Amino acid sequence: MNWSGRRVLVTGAGKGIGRATAVMLASREARVLALSRSADDLASLKSETACETICADLGAIDQIEAAVKPALPIDLLVNCAGTTTLQSFVDSDLSEFTRVLGVNAVAPMVLSQIVVKDWLARGIKGAIVNVSSDAARRGVVNHTAYCASKAALDAMTRVMAAELGPSGIRVNSVNPTVTLTPMGELAWSDPAKADPVKARIPLGRFLDPDEVAEAILFLLSDGAAMVNGVSLPVDGGLSVS
């Protein structure tokens, strides 16, 4: 795909998969609009890529429109911002469950509505990638809120693809297994937890953020022009083991 001049909004761009995606897009001449709640992360990313920035906390759902709408128009959207909490099902706190669902599922819905309404008004055929997880289809111990939020994101992806496809708007999700981002390292730092999962991955290791970013760029690209409504595993074969 010729990325030159394509304006791409990437949320969660301060760290991890979002940052890797923003850097990769910028290196391929896209015009990156990076959103993060960390001003320091955005400043360092801007110095590296010369991207535009939006400093906003997507956990504050009622503030999303005011933060994002002035930045329109964009051509492509990556909903990558995410959070987690490590609690067993029995001990899951309702406020934490709601917070994780808000960032991981509700915020992508609200942000996508803002962008899609603009595309429909202008007759634009855009593409959206929602960054989900293999946890959307697995029961991961102590990840009640995270698993629920990513399953919700995948379900929403399918509905978006069905409803928006006739207008030429494609929506897909990418579903990586454990990725060595700061959040991933926090959740999977214990070898007793990590090693059994790693042993089930035919390729024998966890993911690097750049490997997920490459999948995101493919789904955004014209090369994926007939890929719509999929949840793409990026898991080294874990889903078949």
C-alpha positions in Angstrom: 0.0 0.0 0.0 1.1 3.5 -0.7 0.8 5.1 2.7 2.0 8.6 1.6 -0.6 11.2 2.7 -2.9 8.7 4.4 -3.9 10.1 7.8 -4.2 7.3 10.4 -5.4 7.7 13.9 -3.8 5.3 16.3 -5.1 5.1 19.9 -2.9 3.8 22.7 0.1 5.0 20.7 2.2 5.8 23.7 3.4 2.3 24.4 3.4 -1.3 23.2 1.6 -2.3 20.1 0.1 1.1 19.5 3.5 2.8 19.5 5.0 0.1 17.3 2.1 0.7 14.8 2.5 4.4 14.9 6.3 4.2 14.3 5.8 1.7 11.5 3.2 3.8 9.8 5.3 6.9 10.0 8.3 5.1 8.6 6.2 4.2 5.6 5.2 7.8 5.0 1.7 7.8 6.6 0.5 10.9 8.4 0.1 9.5 12.0 -2.3 11.1 14.5 -1.3 9.5 17.8 -3.6 9.4 20.8 -2.4 8.5 24.4 -3.2 9.6 27.9 0.6 10.1 28.6 1.9 13.5 27.5 5.5 12.3 28.0 5.0 9.3 25.8 3.4 11.5 23.1 6.3 13.9 23.3 8.9 11.2 22.8 6.9 9.6 19.9 6.5 13.0 18.2 10.3 13.6 18.4 10.8 10.2 16.8 8.1 10.3 14.1 7.0 14.0 13.8 3.4 12.7 14.3 0.4 14.8 15.3 -0.7 14.1 18.9 -3.9 14.0 21.0 -3.5 13.7 24.8 -6.7 12.1 26.1 -7.8 9.4 28.6 -10.2 7.1 26.8 -11.5 6.0 30.2 -13.3 9.3 30.3 -15.9 8.3 27.8 -17.8 11.6 27.8 -14.6 13.4 26.8 -13.8 11.4 23.7 -15.8 13.4 21.2 -14.3 16.7 22.3 -10.8 15.3 22.1 -11.1 13.5 18.7 -13.7 15.4 16.6 -11.5 18.5 16.1 -8.8 16.2 14.6 -11.0 15.0 11.8 -10.8 14.1 8.9 -8.8 10.9 9.1 -8.5 8.1 6.5 -7.9 5.0 8.7 -8.4 4.1 12.4 -6.6 1.8 14.7 -8.3 1.2 18.1 -5.4 0.0 20.1 -5.7 1.6 23.6 -6.3 -1.0 26.2 -6.0 -1.8 29.9 -6.3 -4.8 32.2 -6.7 -5.8 35.8 -5.6 -9.1 37.4 -8.4 -10.4 39.6 -10.0 -13.8 40.0 -13.7 -14.1 38.9 -14.9 -14.5 42.5 -12.9 -11.4 43.7 -13.6 -9.2 40.6 -14.4 -5.7 41.6 -17.4 -4.2 39.8 -15.7 -0.8 39.4 -12.6 -2.4 37.9 -14.6 -4.6 35.6 -16.5 -1.6 34.4 -13.3 0.4 33.9 -11.7 -2.3 31.8 -14.8 -2.7 29.7 -15.0 1.0 29.2 -11.5 1.4 27.8 -11.3 -1.8 25.9 -14.8 -2.0 24.3 -16.9 1.2 25.0 -14.3 3.7 24.0 -13.6 2.0 20.6 -17.3 2.0 19.9 -17.6 5.7 20.7 -14.5 6.7 18.8 -15.4 4.6 15.8 -18.9 6.2 15.7 -17.3 9.6 15.5 -15.0 8.6 12.7 -17.6 6.5 10.7 -20.2 9.3 10.8 -17.7 11.6 9.2 -16.8 9.0 6.6 -20.5 8.3 5.7 -21.1 12.1 5.4 -18.2 12.4 3.0 -18.7 9.1 1.2 -15.3 7.8 2.3 -14.4 4.1 2.1 -12.2 3.7 5.2 -10.9 0.9 7.3 -10.8 0.2 11.0 -8.7 -2.3 12.9 -9.7 -3.1 16.5 -6.8 -4.5 18.5 -8.3 -7.4 20.4 -6.6 -10.5 21.9 -6.6 -14.3 21.9 -8.2 -13.8 25.3 -11.4 -13.0 23.5 -11.9 -16.7 22.9 -10.1 -18.3 25.9 -10.7 -18.3 29.6 -7.5 -16.9 31.1 -7.3 -17.2 34.9 -7.5 -13.9 36.7 -8.5 -12.0 33.5 -12.3 -11.9 33.9 -12.7 -8.3 32.8 -10.0 -8.4 30.1 -11.5 -11.6 28.5 -15.0 -10.2 28.6 -13.9 -6.8 27.1 -12.0 -8.4 24.2 -14.9 -10.8 23.4 -17.2 -7.8 23.3 -14.7 -6.0 21.0 -14.7 -9.0 18.6 -18.5 -9.2 18.6 -18.7 -5.5 17.9 -16.2 -5.8 15.1 -18.4 -8.4 13.3 -21.5 -6.2 13.7 -19.6 -3.1 12.4 -18.3 -5.1 9.4 -21.9 -6.3 8.5 -23.5 -2.9 8.8 -20.7 -0.8 7.3 -19.5 -3.1 4.6 -22.2 -1.9 2.1 -20.8 1.6 2.4 -17.3 0.4 1.6 -16.0 0.6 5.2 -14.0 -2.5 6.3 -13.7 -3.4 10.0 -11.5 -6.2 11.3 -9.8 -7.2 14.6 -6.3 -8.5 15.2 -6.0 -11.0 18.0 -2.5 -11.5 19.3 -1.5 -13.8 22.0 0.9 -12.6 24.8 2.9 -9.7 23.4 5.9 -8.3 25.2 4.6 -4.8 25.8 4.8 -3.2 29.3 1.3 -4.5 30.0 2.1 -7.9 28.7 5.2 -8.2 30.7 3.3 -7.2 33.9 0.6 -9.8 33.3 3.0 -12.6 32.3 6.1 -12.0 34.3 5.7 -15.2 36.4 7.4 -18.2 34.7 5.0 -20.5 36.4 2.2 -18.8 34.5 4.0 -18.0 31.2 6.0 -21.2 30.5 3.0 -23.5 30.1 1.4 -21.1 27.6 4.7 -20.6 25.7 5.1 -24.4 25.6 1.7 -24.6 23.7 2.8 -22.2 21.0 4.2 -24.2 18.0 6.7 -21.3 17.2 7.8 -21.4 20.8 7.8 -17.8 21.9 5.7 -14.8 22.7 5.2 -11.9 20.3 7.1 -8.7 19.6 4.9 -5.6 19.2 6.3 -5.1 15.6 4.9 -8.5 14.6 1.4 -7.4 15.6 1.9 -4.0 13.9 2.6 -5.7 10.6 -0.7 -7.5 10.8 -2.5 -4.3 11.6 -1.0 -2.6 8.6 -2.0 -5.5 6.4 -5.6 -5.2 7.5 -5.6 -1.5 7.0 -4.1 -1.8 3.5 -5.6 -2.1 0.1 -4.1 -5.6 0.0 -6.8 -6.6 2.4 -9.6 -5.1 0.3 -11.8 -8.1 0.6 -11.0 -8.9 4.2 -13.9 -7.8 6.4 -15.2 -8.9 9.8 -12.4 -11.2 10.6 -10.6 -11.7 14.0 -7.1 -12.5 12.8 -5.1 -14.7 15.2 -1.4 -13.6 15.6 -0.4 -16.3 18.0 2.4 -18.5 16.6 -0.1 -21.3 16.2 -1.5 -21.3 19.7 -5.0 -21.5 18.4 -4.4 -24.8 16.7 -2.4 -26.5 19.4 
